[in-house]
Amino acid sequence: MLGTRDGVRTLGPADLPELTRVVRQDPILNVFVDHRLTTTRLEPRWFGGHMWGYYEGETMVSACHVAANLVPVSATPAALDAFGRRAATMARMSSSLLGPRDDVLALWEHVRPSWGEARSLRLDQPFLLIDGPPAVEPDPRVRRVLMDELDLLYPASVAMFTEEIGESPEAPGRHSYRARVAQLISKGWAFAIIEDDLVVFKAEVTAATDAGCHVQGVWVDPSRRGEGLSETGMAAVVAEAMRSIAPTVTLYVNDHNVAARRSYARVGFRQVATFASILF
């Protein structure tokens, strides 16, 4: 594949081995992109976007995931400059820009004039991991959600999304959120405490590789907050995820969410990086 003056190439399935090498320079921070490579093999009909590689000579040194999420990978300053300049010339296809904070801010400087103002800037998101037994007792009521319980989980998922993002996932123009929830259930990645047909705690694994998995969608029903469910529930998710999915569990949280950060710290999560998310 021919190079370009800015060192950026659009990658395809034949580039997967070299791209995987770059991604796995940090398999924990890059678990989302690694998961995407594993599940799509960069086949266009599955990937739904582009993957860029940044080359020095004939060696790929950095990459950038350009789809629903724009995510830099092992990006050098020169790569960030090249990725940012290229992204600025394209119509925005991504609903978020996320990754290590300094990398995201560098890209944002490039694309902001052409992509327009963001809906939400989340510029301080501690990236946490746990790779050992949880420090609190797991709640034995946490279990995998069954497919015939989709109608129970879905309202809780909508409530969590709306609370976190500030608008409903069912807003016009959004992709099918219900299908995404169903997909996570089908994978065995949706966990919950369900009492009398009410979801009182939930969390989902949204990406996984042989190195780690990523948890999102942590939510406790408002009527049950203050009972410690976020700690014992997450301890149960961590224990089961480490047993059956991946040896390390990661998540990121907004810095201002002090209660959540304290809960995760009590479970045993520790901060290893700082992310940022820019939502459109």
C-alpha positions, -999 to 999 in steps of 0.1 A, spaced: 0 0 0 14 34 -10 24 58 17 15 95 19 35 126 26 22 128 61 32 92 69 -4 80 73 -18 49 55 -53 35 56 -49 -1 68 -66 -33 57 -67 -69 67 -32 -76 53 -18 -50 79 -33 -68 108 -1 -85 121 19 -52 122 -11 -33 136 -15 -58 163 21 -54 173 16 -17 178 -17 -21 197 -2 -47 220 27 -24 231 1 -15 258 -26 -42 257 -44 -28 287 -48 9 276 -56 -3 241 -80 -31 251 -109 -14 231 -90 -12 198 -75 -47 203 -110 -61 208 -122 -44 176 -93 -59 157 -100 -94 171 -137 -92 163 -136 -76 129 -102 -86 115 -103 -52 98 -128 -65 73 -146 -34 59 -181 -50 62 -176 -55 99 -153 -26 109 -175 3 100 -148 29 96 -111 32 90 -79 23 107 -49 45 101 -13 36 106 15 61 110 48 51 95 84 61 100 100 47 68 84 13 64 77 7 101 43 14 117 48 32 150 13 45 158 -23 39 148 -57 56 150 -92 40 151 -116 61 131 -151 49 134 -179 56 158 -151 64 182 -119 81 172 -91 65 193 -53 71 190 -31 42 197 5 45 209 6 78 192 38 98 189 37 136 187 43 134 149 16 108 145 -9 129 164 -1 159 142 -6 137 111 -38 120 123 -52 154 134 -45 171 101 -61 142 82 -92 140 104 -97 177 101 -102 173 63 -129 147 67 -166 150 76 -169 139 112 -180 102 114 -172 98 151 -196 105 180 -167 106 204 -129 112 206 -114 92 234 -81 79 247 -51 91 268 -58 127 277 -28 144 261 -34 126 229 -70 135 228 -63 171 235 -37 172 207 -63 158 182 -90 181 194 -69 211 186 -67 199 150 -104 189 144 -122 215 165 -124 242 137 -139 218 112 -159 194 135 -175 221 155 -181 224 192 -185 193 213 -216 184 233 -195 174 264 -158 177 273 -146 152 298 -110 160 301 -100 143 334 -111 106 335 -89 84 357 -83 51 340 -84 23 366 -75 -14 367 -77 -43 390 -57 -75 384 -61 -93 417 -89 -104 440 -114 -76 449 -108 -61 483 -145 -64 494 -168 -94 495 -186 -100 462 -224 -98 463 -236 -134 455 -267 -121 439 -248 -107 409 -252 -130 379 -252 -129 341 -284 -115 326 -304 -140 305 -316 -132 270 -352 -135 281 -345 -107 306 -337 -81 280 -369 -63 287 -359 -60 324 -323 -48 317 -331 -24 289 -349 2 310 -321 3 334 -296 6 306 -315 36 292 -317 52 326 -279 47 331 -271 61 296 -294 91 301 -280 99 335 -244 96 323 -246 112 288 -274 137 294 -297 125 267 -316 93 259 -300 66 237 -334 64 220 -330 100 207 -336 104 169 -306 95 148 -290 72 173 -282 36 164 -302 8 180 -292 9 216 -315 -21 224 -296 -42 199 -263 -33 216 -277 -43 250 -290 -76 235 -256 -82 220 -239 -79 254 -264 -102 270 -258 -128 242 -220 -127 249 -225 -133 286 -211 -98 293 -241 -82 311 -242 -86 349 -270 -76 373 -288 -80 405 -325 -85 397 -350 -85 425 -388 -89 418 -382 -81 381 -363 -49 390 -327 -43 381 -311 -28 412 -275 -31 401 -259 -36 367 -226 -34 348 -214 -47 314 -181 -58 299 -179 -40 266 -146 -51 253 -123 -80 260 -90 -96 249 -68 -122 264 -50 -95 283 -79 -75 298 -115 -65 297 -133 -31 300 -164 -25 321 -189 3 315 -226 9 323 -222 6 361 -255 17 376 -275 13 408 -312 20 409 -317 54 426 -340 38 453 -311 15 463 -282 39 464 -263 42 497 -264 5 504 -229 -3 491 -242 -21 460 -217 -3 437 -189 -19 458 -201 -54 464 -217 -56 430 -185 -44 412 -165 -69 433 -187 -97 420 -184 -85 384 -146 -82 388 -143 -117 403 -164 -133 376 -148 -114 348 -113 -124 360 -125 -160 363 -142 -163 329 -133 -134 306 -98 -118 312 -72 -115 339 -74 -77 343 -105 -55 345 -104 -19 335 -127 11 335 -125 49 334 -145 74 355 -151 111 355 -128 128 380 -156 148 395 -176 116 403 -160 114 438 -185 88 451 -178 64 422 -140 69 425 -142 60 462 -163 29 456 -139 17 429 -109 23 452 -125 3 480 -130 -26 455 -93 -25 447 -91 -5 415 -60 17 411 -53 45 386 -27 38 359 -35 66 334 -57 95 327 -82 95 298 -103 121 282 -135 119 262 -150 145 239 -186 137 230 -204 151 199 
